[in-house]
Amino acid sequence: MHAAHRALFSTLLLVAGCDAPPPAPRVEVHDANPSGDRKGLSGCLDECSAQKLSATDAATCRNNCEVTFRVAPTAAGEPALDAATKCLDRCHKQSPGQGACIDDCKQLTRTVEAEAPGTTDRLGACVEACHADRTLADTDRFTCLNNCSQTAKIADKPAAAQ
């Protein structure tokens, strides 16, 4: 009887070893925004601000957001886009709907637009969206405008020639 159990056990081990489970399906991550999840980060930081937390807990909450929603540093060195963002912001504050003011601001991005077509339109639409959102506090609107400038700098840039 003991030999029968040993034979059965050996057979089961052999069969189990031959039928390995199929490999887990490969998960592909598609990051639509090369700079990271800015919207997720912004939402998380908004939740931290909305809660009544102690200074230590608020700092921990913000740190957790930054770890969870990693955002890559954006390209620097595009002062034309920063200037155009500030100019568009002034237009929306001082003379909303003034096409001439907005057109003057967009002229500041001519060199960037030549390198990455569509940058000026993305920047203009983003700044307009920041001003259209009436729920934003002044500090949040500043962050929104800053993100516009940074997003326009990196979005849809052509790949470097190899």
N, C-alpha and C positions, 0 to 999 in steps of 0.2 A: 504494500500500500504506500509505503514511504517512497519507493521508487516511482510509483505512478504519479504522486504529487510533484516530485522533482521533475519528471518528464513534462507534465502539464505546465508547470511553472516556467521551465526552460522554453517551451514552445510559445507560451504567451509573451515572454520577454523578446524572443526572436521576432514574432509577428509585430509586436508594438514597436520594436526598433526599426522595422522596415517601413512602417506606415507613419512617417514623420508628418506632422501637421504642415499644411501649406504655409508659406511665409505670409506675414501680415501685409495687407495692401499698402503700397507706398503712398504717403500723404504728400501732396504737392502744395506748397504755399505760394500763392500769387500775391505779391505785394504791389498793389496798384499805385501806391505812393512811395517813391523811392526814399523819401525822407522819414518814413515811419507813419505811425497812426496818430497824426496830429489831432484828429477829431476825437478819438478815444481818450487821448491825453487831456484835451480841453474839457471833455465831459467829466472825466474823473476829478480834475482839479476843481471844476465847478461844484461837484458833490462835496468835496472837502471844504470849500468855502461856505456852502449852504448849511453845513452842520455846525452846531455850537460845540466846538472842541477846544480843549486847552491848547496852549501854544505848542507844547510837546507833542500832543496827539495830532494837531494840525500839521506839524512838520513831518511826523511819521506818515500821515495820510498822503501828503504831497510826495514824499519819497517813494511810497508804495506805488503811486501813480506813475512816477518817472521810471520805476523799474518795470512795471507791468506794460506800459505803453512806451517802449523805447522809441526815441525819435533821434534820427541821425542829425548831426550838425549840418546845416545847409551851407551852400556855397556862399562865400563872402566875396567882397570886392566888386559889387555892382552898385556903386553909389548912385547911378542914374535911376535905378529902380527905387531905391530908398527915397530919393528926391521926388520922383514922380508920385510915390505913395503919399508923401507929405503934402504935395501939391494937390492931389486928388482929394485928400482929406479936407484941406482948406476950402476947396471948391464946394464940397458937400455941406460944409458948415456955414460958409459965408454966402454962397450964391447957388443954392440947389437948383438943378435944372439948367444951369448956364452951360450950353454946349461949347461956347468959345473958351471958357475957363478950362474945361476938361480937355479940349483939343490942345490947348497950350501945354497942359501937363503931359499929355501923351507924346508931345514933341521931345520931351526930355529922354525918352527911351528909344530914340531912333537907332542908336548903335547896337543896343541889346536886341532890338527887333530884327535887325539885319542878321544877327548871329542865330537867333532862335525865334523864328516867325510865330506869332500868336501870343507872345509874352505880354504885349501891351493890352490886348483884349482880355487875357486872363486876369491881369492886374486890375484893370478897370472894373470887371465884373465882381471880383472879390471885394474891392473897396466899397463898391455899391452895396453888396450884400452885408458888409459890416455895418453900414449906416442904415440899412433897411431893418435890421434886427433891433427893435426897440427894447428888447429885454436886456441888452448888454449894458453893464455899468461902464463908466468912462475907462476904468482900468482894463476891463475885458475888451472894450472896443480897441484900445491901444494894442493889446495882444493880438486881436483879430487882424488889425492893419499890419502889424509886424509879420504875422504869419503870411499875409498876402504877398508881401515883398519877398519873403523867403521862398514861398511856394512858386511864385512866378519865376524865380531865379533858376529853379531846378526842374520844373515840370517840362516834359517833352523836349529836353535838350538833346540835340543830335549826338550820337555816339562819336567818340573821338576817332579820328582816322588812324588806321593801323598801318 
